[in-house]
Amino acid sequence: MAINTQQVIRIYVKKVFDGYEVIGETLDHLYTIKKCTTRVKAGETLEKILSQYDRGQRVIEL
């Protein structure tokens, strides 16, 4: 599955009971992009996604 980042309203890190998740939110759905065990790993994942977006990549593979 892939989501088009042009349809994503926001991407953020959320604390869940067993770790952290990087979430992509569209108008009608929440997508878990990646589950991480630590906040640092989740932050690194988020930074990687945002840097790819800055370079013009518009699709995130899930």
Secondary structure, DSSP 8 states (H G I E B T S, - for coil): -EEEGGG-SEEEEEEETTEEEEEEE-SS-EEEEEEESSHHHHHHHHHHHHHHHHTT--EEE-
